[in-house]
Amino acid sequence: MTMTATTPLAPADTGLLQQALSVLLAGAAALLAFDIFGQVLSPVSGFAALAPVGLANATIKAVFGSGYRPAAEGLHFFAGLVAYPLGWVIAENIRRRVLPALPWLVAAVAYGIFLWVFALYGMAHLVAGMKPFLGFTGITWVAFWGHILFAVIAASVYRWRHPA
């Protein structure tokens, strides 16, 4: 019997429970970084403040006819804690199989840009009816870097828990 050293939060196996925990940990760390960057550090530095809950509320209003702030908060947390990090797990598994030579950090940055396009073009424009990429104003670029930060943090946590 051989024993392997693991850190307290690193998985001993890759079972479904460990995968779910990895997604939640990656999402929690990434969402915290995203919100601190976009709603604290950016405005304190003189740049725009992100309003992800406002965008979620506008999306809910466009789909259902009226917004509901608690549902928008829930949508923001669901996207950050579950959907976006789960998307990274899928993207990372594809990268490992199809482009194993592509560095994970490059893939994470690309995934962050994909999230930015999804949020600011897909959701904000196509669903909520706002200008594409919010008119390329200051908030556009804070969102750009925020989504890249989110993806890199989520990828880092996932990679820590599931090394290549």
C-alpha positions in Angstrom: 0.0 0.0 0.0 1.4 3.4 -1.0 0.5 6.7 0.5 0.5 10.0 -1.3 0.8 13.3 0.4 -2.1 15.7 -0.2 -2.9 19.1 1.2 -5.9 19.3 3.4 -8.2 20.6 0.6 -6.5 18.8 -2.3 -8.5 15.7 -3.5 -7.3 12.2 -2.9 -9.3 11.1 -5.9 -11.3 12.7 -8.7 -14.7 11.4 -7.8 -17.9 13.4 -8.4 -17.9 14.8 -4.9 -14.3 16.0 -5.2 -15.1 17.6 -8.6 -18.1 19.4 -7.2 -16.1 20.7 -4.3 -13.4 21.8 -6.7 -15.9 23.7 -8.8 -17.3 25.4 -5.7 -13.9 26.3 -4.2 -12.7 27.6 -7.6 -15.9 29.6 -8.0 -15.8 31.0 -4.5 -12.2 32.2 -4.8 -12.8 33.6 -8.3 -16.1 35.3 -7.5 -14.6 37.0 -4.4 -11.6 38.2 -6.5 -14.0 39.4 -9.3 -16.2 41.3 -6.9 -13.4 42.9 -4.9 -11.7 43.9 -8.1 -14.8 45.2 -9.9 -16.7 46.8 -7.0 -13.9 47.9 -4.7 -10.4 48.2 -6.2 -11.5 49.6 -9.6 -13.7 52.4 -8.3 -11.2 53.3 -5.6 -8.6 53.6 -8.3 -10.8 56.0 -10.3 -12.2 53.5 -12.8 -15.8 52.3 -13.3 -17.5 50.0 -10.8 -18.9 46.7 -12.0 -22.6 46.1 -11.5 -23.0 42.4 -12.2 -26.2 42.2 -10.2 -27.6 45.1 -12.2 -26.8 43.2 -15.4 -28.4 40.0 -14.0 -31.5 42.0 -13.0 -31.8 43.5 -16.5 -31.5 40.0 -18.0 -34.2 38.7 -15.7 -36.4 41.7 -16.6 -35.9 41.1 -20.3 -36.8 37.5 -20.0 -39.6 37.6 -17.5 -41.0 41.1 -17.9 -39.9 42.5 -14.5 -36.7 42.4 -12.5 -36.3 41.0 -9.0 -33.2 41.9 -7.1 -33.0 38.8 -4.9 -33.2 36.6 -8.1 -30.5 38.8 -9.7 -28.3 38.2 -6.7 -28.9 34.5 -6.9 -28.2 34.5 -10.6 -24.9 36.3 -10.0 -23.8 33.9 -7.3 -25.0 30.8 -9.3 -23.0 32.0 -12.4 -19.9 32.7 -10.3 -20.0 29.7 -8.0 -21.2 27.0 -10.3 -21.8 27.8 -14.0 -18.6 29.7 -14.9 -16.2 27.4 -13.0 -18.0 24.4 -14.4 -17.4 25.8 -17.8 -13.8 26.0 -17.0 -13.7 22.4 -16.0 -15.2 21.5 -19.4 -12.8 23.8 -21.2 -9.8 22.4 -19.3 -10.7 18.8 -20.1 -11.0 19.7 -23.8 -7.6 21.6 -23.6 -5.9 18.6 -21.9 -7.2 16.2 -24.7 -7.0 18.4 -27.8 -4.2 20.9 -27.1 -2.1 19.5 -24.3 0.9 21.7 -25.2 -1.2 24.9 -24.8 -0.3 26.3 -21.4 -3.2 26.3 -18.9 -2.7 30.0 -18.2 -3.2 30.9 -21.9 -6.3 28.8 -21.9 -7.6 30.5 -18.7 -7.1 33.9 -20.2 -8.9 32.8 -23.4 -11.7 31.5 -21.2 -11.9 34.8 -19.3 -12.3 36.6 -22.7 -15.0 34.2 -23.7 -16.8 34.9 -20.4 -16.5 38.7 -21.1 -18.0 38.3 -24.6 -20.8 36.0 -23.2 -21.6 38.6 -20.4 -21.3 41.8 -22.3 -22.5 40.8 -25.8 -24.5 37.7 -25.2 -26.4 38.6 -22.0 -26.2 42.4 -21.9 -26.8 43.0 -25.6 -28.6 40.0 -27.1 -30.8 39.2 -24.1 -31.1 42.5 -22.1 -31.0 44.8 -25.1 -28.2 47.1 -24.0 -25.5 48.4 -26.3 -23.0 45.7 -27.4 -20.2 45.5 -24.9 -22.0 48.4 -23.0 -20.8 50.8 -25.7 -17.1 50.2 -25.0 -17.1 52.6 -22.0 -15.0 52.4 -18.9 -17.1 49.6 -17.4 -16.4 47.5 -20.5 -12.7 47.4 -19.8 -13.1 46.8 -16.0 -15.3 43.9 -17.0 -12.7 42.6 -19.5 -10.0 42.4 -16.8 -12.4 41.2 -14.2 -13.5 38.3 -16.3 -9.9 37.4 -17.1 -9.1 37.6 -13.3 -12.0 35.4 -12.6 -11.0 32.8 -15.1 -7.3 32.7 -14.0 -8.3 32.4 -10.3 -10.8 29.7 -11.0 -8.3 27.8 -13.2 -5.6 28.2 -10.6 -7.7 26.7 -7.8 -8.9 23.9 -10.1 -5.3 23.1 -11.2 -4.2 23.1 -7.6 -6.9 20.5 -6.8 -6.5 18.5 -10.0 -2.9 18.8 -11.3 -2.2 17.8 -14.9 
